[in-house]
Amino acid sequence: MSSQLDNLVRIGTLEKENPSQSEFDGLFKAGSAKLKDSESKALSLESRFELSYAAAHSFALAALRWHGYRPKNRYSVFQALSHTTKMTKIEIRVLSDAHEKRNRSAYEGMWEVTSAMVEAMIRATNELRNQIVTLGPVGGE
């Protein structure tokens, strides 16, 4: 697994950095809170999307940091999911597509949010959270 991540280091997408239990715990806590809030149907679809995206990013970053790597850009955390988790290609695609939609909304003002997309994001992010739980302590402590 680390050889694939090391390849991403060689091309400048990631950098090696010792993991930190406190950073991992903080990312997991933040992701969990945002994921829970994203499930509130009282919020607008746009807010639910933003919250589920932020939760997914926190969890994906936690997985990457657990393995001892830091991304050079936001997308790298999603790009590395196939190496840091056991997420399916479909689940990773949902999260990657969400990243693209998030960028279009943030930088171009183009909102393309649907209820089905938000629900798919929440499901994929819940699965990602479940996988993060199985990682255990940083460094196998």
GUGULO-411455 format. One record per atom (N, C-alpha, C, O): residue number from 1; atom name; x, y, z. Coordinates in steps of 0.02 Angstrom, whole numbers. Last residue first. Layout:
REM GUGULO-411455
REC   nr  atom       X       Y       Z
REC  NUM    CA       X       Y       Z
...
This chain:
REM GUGULO-411455
REC   nr  atom       X       Y       Z
REC  141     N     -32     108     916
REC  141    CA     -23     115     989
REC  141     C     -78      80    1027
REC  141     O     -78      81    1089
REC  140     N     -23     112     779
REC  140    CA     -37      48     811
REC  140     C     -28      48     886
REC  140     O     -19      -4     917
REC  139     N     -13     238     727
REC  139    CA      49     204     742
REC  139     C      40     137     777
REC  139     O      88     108     802
REC  138     N    -166     284     798
REC  138    CA    -112     303     753
REC  138     C     -48     266     775
REC  138     O     -32     264     834
REC  137     N    -285     153     835
REC  137    CA    -241     208     855
REC  137     C    -186     221     803
REC  137     O    -164     175     768
REC  136     N    -401     106     702
REC  136    CA    -369      99     767
REC  136     C    -323     158     781
REC  136     O    -322     207     744
REC  135     N    -477      87     587
REC  135    CA    -405      97     582
REC  135     C    -370      87     648
REC  135     O    -313      63     650
REC  134     N    -615      82     601
REC  134    CA    -578      19     603
REC  134     C    -502      27     602
REC  134     O    -466     -21     614
REC  133     N    -656     213     581
REC  133    CA    -662     184     648
REC  133     C    -620     121     654
REC  133     O    -592     107     707
REC  132     N    -645     224     445
REC  132    CA    -597     260     486
REC  132     C    -597     231     557
REC  132     O    -545     224     588
REC  131     N    -757     154     403
REC  131    CA    -691     126     390
REC  131     C    -637     160     431
REC  131     O    -589     128     451
REC  130     N    -859     239     444
REC  130    CA    -856     171     471
REC  130     C    -787     140     460
REC  130     O    -762     104     503
REC  129     N    -830     350     361
REC  129    CA    -824     356     434
REC  129     C    -818     286     466
REC  129     O    -776     276     509
REC  128     N    -863     292     237
REC  128    CA    -795     314     250
REC  128     C    -783     321     325
REC  128     O    -730     301     350
REC  127     N   -1000     274     257
REC  127    CA    -957     216     246
REC  127     C    -884     234     260
REC  127     O    -848     195     290
REC  126     N   -1038     409     267
REC  126    CA   -1049     363     324
REC  126     C   -1005     301     317
REC  126     O    -977     278     367
REC  125     N   -1006     448     138
REC  125    CA    -969     477     194
REC  125     C    -978     436     257
REC  125     O    -931     428     297
REC  124     N   -1099     378      64
REC  124    CA   -1028     365      53
REC  124     C    -986     391     111
REC  124     O    -938     360     132
REC  123     N   -1218     436     116
REC  123    CA   -1206     364     122
REC  123     C   -1131     349     114
REC  123     O   -1104     311     154
REC  122     N   -1198     571      80
REC  122    CA   -1205     553     151
REC  122     C   -1192     479     161
REC  122     O   -1158     459     208
REC  121     N   -1197     559     -60
REC  121    CA   -1139     586     -24
REC  121     C   -1141     564      49
REC  121     O   -1090     542      76
REC  120     N   -1327     515     -82
REC  120    CA   -1271     472    -101
REC  120     C   -1207     494     -65
REC  120     O   -1168     452     -43
REC  119     N   -1397     629     -38
REC  119    CA   -1407     565      -3
REC  119     C   -1350     516     -20
REC  119     O   -1327     480      25
REC  118     N   -1353     721    -134
REC  118    CA   -1338     732     -63
REC  118     C   -1345     667     -24
REC  118     O   -1304     651      19
REC  117     N   -1406     663    -251
REC  117    CA   -1334     671    -244
REC  117     C   -1315     680    -171
REC  117     O   -1267     651    -148
REC  116     N   -1543     671    -226
REC  116    CA   -1512     606    -236
REC  116     C   -1436     610    -226
REC  116     O   -1406     565    -197
REC  115     N   -1562     810    -221
REC  115    CA   -1574     770    -162
REC  115     C   -1540     702    -167
REC  115     O   -1510     678    -119
REC  114     N   -1430     901    -302
REC  114    CA   -1495     867    -302
REC  114     C   -1501     827    -238
REC  114     O   -1451     811    -205
REC  113     N   -1343    1042    -355
REC  113    CA   -1356     996    -300
REC  113     C   -1427     967    -307
REC  113     O   -1476    1003    -316
REC  112     N   -1262    1132    -425
REC  112    CA   -1292    1075    -460
REC  112     C   -1311    1021    -409
REC  112     O   -1297     962    -419
REC  111     N   -1221    1297    -437
REC  111    CA   -1248    1246    -391
REC  111     C   -1285    1193    -432
REC  111     O   -1332    1208    -468
REC  110     N   -1093    1394    -473
REC  110    CA   -1137    1347    -507
REC  110     C   -1160    1292    -460
REC  110     O   -1121    1247    -444
REC  109     N    -994    1484    -438
REC  109    CA   -1063    1498    -418
REC  109     C   -1114    1452    -451
REC  109     O   -1173    1469    -456
REC  108     N    -863    1458    -457
REC  108    CA    -901    1481    -515
REC  108     C    -973    1497    -500
REC  108     O   -1010    1520    -543
REC  107     N    -808    1418    -336
REC  107    CA    -769    1462    -378
REC  107     C    -807    1490    -439
REC  107     O    -786    1539    -468
REC  106     N    -906    1341    -268
REC  106    CA    -864    1389    -232
REC  106     C    -831    1440    -277
REC  106     O    -826    1498    -259
REC  105     N    -962    1259    -368
REC  105    CA   -1005    1304    -329
REC  105     C    -964    1358    -295
REC  105     O    -985    1416    -293
REC  104     N    -850    1194    -418
REC  104    CA    -891    1234    -464
REC  104     C    -936    1282    -425
REC  104     O    -946    1339    -446
REC  103     N    -807    1129    -300
REC  103    CA    -766    1180    -331
REC  103     C    -806    1224    -379
REC  103     O    -796    1285    -380
REC  102     N    -915    1041    -280
REC  102    CA    -899    1091    -229
REC  102     C    -857    1147    -258
REC  102     O    -868    1205    -243
REC  101     N    -902     962    -393
REC  101    CA    -961    1004    -386
REC  101     C    -950    1059    -333
REC  101     O    -972    1116    -342
REC  100     N    -780     898    -362
REC  100    CA    -786     939    -423
REC  100     C    -846     987    -418
REC  100     O    -841    1045    -437
REC   99     N    -818     832    -245
REC   99    CA    -764     880    -243
REC   99     C    -768     927    -304
REC   99     O    -761     988    -297
REC   98     N    -915     746    -294
REC   98    CA    -935     798    -247
REC   98     C    -881     852    -242
REC   98     O    -896     911    -237
REC   97     N    -835     661    -369
REC   97    CA    -883     704    -403
REC   97     C    -906     761    -358
REC   97     O    -915     817    -381
REC   96     N    -768     600    -261
REC   96    CA    -731     639    -310
REC   96     C    -776     686    -348
REC   96     O    -759     744    -360
REC   95     N    -876     533    -199
REC   95    CA    -840     585    -163
REC   95     C    -799     629    -210
REC   95     O    -795     689    -199
REC   94     N    -914     446    -303
REC   94    CA    -964     492    -273
REC   94     C    -928     550    -238
REC   94     O    -946     608    -247
REC   93     N    -794     374    -317
REC   93    CA    -818     417    -372
REC   93     C    -870     467    -347
REC   93     O    -869     526    -367
REC   92     N    -793     302    -200
REC   92    CA    -740     352    -212
REC   92     C    -761     400    -267
REC   92     O    -748     460    -263
REC   91     N    -902     219    -224
REC   91    CA    -904     266    -168
REC   91     C    -851     321    -177
REC   91     O    -864     379    -162
REC   90     N    -852     148    -336
REC   90    CA    -914     188    -342
REC   90     C    -917     239    -286
REC   90     O    -933     298    -299
REC   89     N    -743      81    -285
REC   89    CA    -733     131    -338
REC   89     C    -793     176    -345
REC   89     O    -786     236    -358
REC   88     N    -759      69    -105
REC   88    CA    -769      44    -173
REC   88     C    -755     100    -223
REC   88     O    -755     159    -205
REC   87     N    -635      80      23
REC   87    CA    -693     108     -11
REC   87     C    -698      78     -81
REC   87     O    -647      64    -113
REC   86     N    -539      44     112
REC   86    CA    -567      -9      69
REC   86     C    -631      15      35
REC   86     O    -676     -25      21
REC   85     N    -404     164     115
REC   85    CA    -465     133     140
REC   85     C    -484      75      95
REC   85     O    -450      60      46
REC   84     N    -292     209      52
REC   84    CA    -296     219     124
REC   84     C    -357     187     156
REC   84     O    -361     182     218
REC   83     N    -303     189     -83
REC   83    CA    -243     164     -51
REC   83     C    -247     168      26
REC   83     O    -208     134      60
REC   82     N    -417     251    -122
REC   82    CA    -410     181    -142
REC   82     C    -348     148    -110
REC   82     O    -342      87    -110
REC   81     N    -393     382     -76
REC   81    CA    -439     338     -40
REC   81     C    -432     264     -59
REC   81     O    -440     220     -17
REC   80     N    -318     475    -147
REC   80    CA    -282     423    -109
REC   80     C    -328     372     -75
REC   80     O    -303     323     -48
REC   79     N    -411     563    -197
REC   79    CA    -371     525    -244
REC   79     C    -337     466    -209
REC   79     O    -328     413    -239
REC   78     N    -450     627     -82
REC   78    CA    -498     583    -115
REC   78     C    -462     537    -165
REC   78     O    -480     479    -172
REC   77     N    -336     698     -53
REC   77    CA    -363     653      -1
REC   77     C    -413     604     -32
REC   77     O    -417     547     -10
REC   76     N    -314     778    -166
REC   76    CA    -271     720    -153
REC   76     C    -299     672    -101
REC   76     O    -287     612    -105
REC   75     N    -394     890    -164
REC   75    CA    -418     832    -202
REC   75     C    -378     769    -185
REC   75     O    -404     713    -190
REC   74     N    -321     987     -92
REC   74    CA    -382     958     -64
REC   74     C    -402     893     -99
REC   74     O    -425     846     -66
REC   73     N    -142     959     -94
REC   73    CA    -202     994    -115
REC   73     C    -263     956     -90
REC   73     O    -257     898     -68
REC   72     N     -47     887     -34
REC   72    CA     -25     952     -58
REC   72     C     -84     993     -84
REC   72     O     -78    1053     -95
REC   71     N     -77     789     116
REC   71    CA     -89     808      46
REC   71     C     -61     877      29
REC   71     O     -51     919      73
REC   70     N      32     682     205
REC   70    CA      -6     745     206
REC   70     C     -16     765     133
REC   70     O      30     761      93
REC   69     N      46     522     288
REC   69    CA      53     566     229
REC   69     C      10     628     239
REC   69     O     -40     628     275
REC   68     N      23     415     377
REC   68    CA      86     453     379
REC   68     C      99     497     318
REC   68     O     157     508     300
REC   67     N     -97     353     391
REC   67    CA     -45     316     354
REC   67     C      21     354     351
REC   67     O      70     327     324
REC   66     N    -167     453     452
REC   66    CA    -156     391     489
REC   66     C     -99     351     457
REC   66     O     -59     319     492
REC   65     N    -180     543     346
REC   65    CA    -135     559     401
REC   65     C    -119     497     443
REC   65     O     -62     490     467
REC   64     N    -278     474     272
REC   64    CA    -213     488     243
REC   64     C    -161     503     297
REC   64     O    -105     478     295
REC   63     N    -384     475     363
REC   63    CA    -357     412     337
REC   63     C    -287     422     309
REC   63     O    -242     382     322
REC   62     N    -405     614     377
REC   62    CA    -386     573     436
REC   62     C    -355     507     413
REC   62     O    -305     485     442
REC   61     N    -446     645     248
REC   61    CA    -382     672     273
REC   61     C    -359     632     334
REC   61     O    -299     618     340
REC   60     N    -568     579     249
REC   60    CA    -517     558     200
REC   60     C    -448     584     221
REC   60     O    -398     549     213
REC   59     N    -633     651     352
REC   59    CA    -621     580     359
REC   59     C    -566     556     312
REC   59     O    -522     517     331
REC   58     N    -636     781     294
REC   58    CA    -605     769     360
REC   58     C    -587     696     369
REC   58     O    -532     679     392
REC   57     N    -709     756     176
REC   57    CA    -640     780     172
REC   57     C    -603     768     238
REC   57     O    -546     746     238
REC   56     N    -832     719     231
REC   56    CA    -794     671     190
REC   56     C    -721     692     185
REC   56     O    -676     650     190
REC   55     N    -867     841     292
REC   55    CA    -858     781     332
REC   55     C    -816     730     294
REC   55     O    -770     700     322
REC   54     N    -879     923     180
REC   54    CA    -829     939     231
REC   54     C    -815     879     275
REC   54     O    -758     867     294
REC   53     N    -988     858     117
REC   53    CA    -923     863      84
REC   53     C    -867     876     134
REC   53     O    -814     844     132
REC   52     N   -1087     877     212
REC   52    CA   -1066     809     198
REC   52     C    -999     809     161
REC   52     O    -957     764     172
REC   51     N   -1094    1020     209
REC   51    CA   -1076     984     270
REC   51     C   -1052     913     257
REC   51     O   -1003     891     286
REC   50     N   -1132    1042      75
REC   50    CA   -1070    1072     101
REC   50     C   -1047    1035     164
REC   50     O    -987    1021     172
REC   49     N   -1257     973      74
REC   49    CA   -1203     954      30
REC   49     C   -1136     978      58
REC   49     O   -1088     940      63
REC   48     N   -1329    1046     167
REC   48    CA   -1317     975     179
REC   48     C   -1260     950     136
REC   48     O   -1218     911     159
REC   47     N   -1333    1169     100
REC   47    CA   -1299    1163     165
REC   47     C   -1282    1091     181
REC   47     O   -1228    1076     205
REC   46     N   -1407    1133     -14
REC   46    CA   -1340    1160     -22
REC   46     C   -1300    1154      44
REC   46     O   -1241    1136      43
REC   45     N   -1528    1093      40
REC   45    CA   -1487    1043       6
REC   45     C   -1414    1068       0
REC   45     O   -1367    1029       8
REC   44     N   -1553    1166     204
REC   44    CA   -1558    1168     131
REC   44     C   -1514    1113     102
REC   44     O   -1467    1090     134
REC   43     N   -1612    1073     348
REC   43    CA   -1565    1117     314
REC   43     C   -1577    1115     238
REC   43     O   -1607    1068     212
REC   42     N   -1695     976     392
REC   42    CA   -1717    1045     403
REC   42     C   -1672    1095     367
REC   42     O   -1691    1152     356
REC   41     N   -1635     856     383
REC   41    CA   -1676     875     325
REC   41     C   -1705     946     333
REC   41     O   -1735     973     287
REC   40     N   -1477     820     433
REC   40    CA   -1537     858     453
REC   40     C   -1575     882     391
REC   40     O   -1550     923     353
REC   39     N   -1358     766     395
REC   39    CA   -1416     722     391
REC   39     C   -1481     757     410
REC   39     O   -1535     728     403
REC   38     N   -1261     856     426
REC   38    CA   -1281     851     355
REC   38     C   -1344     807     346
REC   38     O   -1378     812     296
REC   37     N   -1237     834     561
REC   37    CA   -1275     893     541
REC   37     C   -1300     887     469
REC   37     O   -1355     911     454
REC   36     N   -1159     716     549
REC   36    CA   -1223     715     585
REC   36     C   -1266     775     565
REC   36     O   -1326     767     552
REC   35     N   -1049     769     480
REC   35    CA   -1090     717     449
REC   35     C   -1158     714     483
REC   35     O   -1210     710     449
REC   34     N    -998     859     573
REC   34    CA   -1023     884     510
REC   34     C   -1068     833     475
REC   34     O   -1119     851     445
REC   33     N    -959     769     675
REC   33    CA   -1008     822     689
REC   33     C   -1039     848     624
REC   33     O   -1100     858     621
REC   32     N    -865     689     606
REC   32    CA    -925     659     636
REC   32     C    -979     711     649
REC   32     O   -1038     699     636
REC   31     N    -765     783     573
REC   31    CA    -802     748     521
REC   31     C    -867     718     547
REC   31     O    -919     722     514
REC   30     N    -720     817     703
REC   30    CA    -750     868     659
REC   30     C    -791     835     604
REC   30     O    -847     858     589
REC   29     N    -671     691     745
REC   29    CA    -724     725     782
REC   29     C    -759     777     739
REC   29     O    -820     780     738
REC   28     N    -570     667     650
REC   28    CA    -626     620     657
REC   28     C    -685     654     693
REC   28     O    -742     646     672
REC   27     N    -485     774     674
REC   27    CA    -516     767     607
REC   27     C    -577     721     611
REC   27     O    -628     734     580
REC   26     N    -447     745     806
REC   26    CA    -482     807     790
REC   26     C    -518     804     723
REC   26     O    -574     827     716
REC   25     N    -381     622     790
REC   25    CA    -441     626     831
REC   25     C    -482     689     816
REC   25     O    -543     686     813
REC   24     N    -272     664     708
REC   24    CA    -320     613     684
REC   24     C    -385     618     723
REC   24     O    -439     618     693
REC   23     N    -210     751     799
REC   23    CA    -236     776     735
REC   23     C    -288     728     707
REC   23     O    -342     749     685
REC   22     N    -177     660     901
REC   22    CA    -221     716     915
REC   22     C    -250     747     852
REC   22     O    -309     766     851
REC   21     N     -90     571     834
REC   21    CA    -154     547     861
REC   21     C    -202     604     874
REC   21     O    -261     598     861
REC   20     N     -10     602     685
REC   20    CA     -21     628     753
REC   20     C     -89     603     776
REC   20     O    -139     614     742
REC   19     N     117     533     575
REC   19    CA      48     545     596
REC   19     C      45     569     669
REC   19     O      90     557     708
REC   18     N     250     613     489
REC   18    CA     228     568     543
REC   18     C     157     585     564
REC   18     O     139     643     570
REC   17     N     239     628     317
REC   17    CA     241     664     380
REC   17     C     215     617     434
REC   17     O     163     584     425
REC   16     N     271     647     145
REC   16    CA     275     603     204
REC   16     C     277     648     266
REC   16     O     311     699     267
REC   15     N     154     722      35
REC   15    CA     218     723      68
REC   15     C     215     677     129
REC   15     O     162     670     160
REC   14     N      79     711    -130
REC   14    CA      79     701     -58
REC   14     C     149     714     -31
REC   14     O     198     717     -69
REC   13     N     111     751    -258
REC   13    CA      41     756    -236
REC   13     C      35     751    -160
REC   13     O      -8     783    -130
REC   12     N     236     732    -315
REC   12    CA     221     796    -283
REC   12     C     150     805    -259
REC   12     O     130     861    -243
REC   11     N     278     612    -362
REC   11    CA     252     659    -412
REC   11     C     228     725    -381
REC   11     O     202     768    -416
REC   10     N     320     552    -242
REC   10    CA     369     565    -296
REC   10     C     343     614    -347
REC   10     O     381     655    -373
REC    9     N     197     536    -177
REC    9    CA     248     581    -149
REC    9     C     297     601    -204
REC    9     O     314     659    -211
REC    8     N     140     440    -256
REC    8    CA     108     506    -254
REC    8     C     153     558    -222
REC    8     O     149     617    -237
REC    7     N     225     335    -223
REC    7    CA     225     360    -292
REC    7     C     193     429    -295
REC    7     O     215     472    -333
REC    6     N     185     315     -92
REC    6    CA     252     343    -104
REC    6     C     258     368    -176
REC    6     O     294     417    -189
REC    5     N      64     255    -116
REC    5    CA      64     321     -86
REC    5     C     132     354     -96
REC    5     O     135     415    -107
REC    4     N     113     136    -168
REC    4    CA      70     177    -210
REC    4     C      67     248    -183
REC    4     O      67     296    -221
REC    3     N     186      91     -57
REC    3    CA     221     104    -120
REC    3     C     179     147    -167
REC    3     O     205     191    -201
REC    2     N      94      65      43
REC    2    CA     133     127      48
REC    2     C     171     142     -17
REC    2     O     187     199     -30
REC    1     N      41     -59       0
REC    1    CA       0       0       0
REC    1     C      43      63       0
REC    1     O      31     109     -39
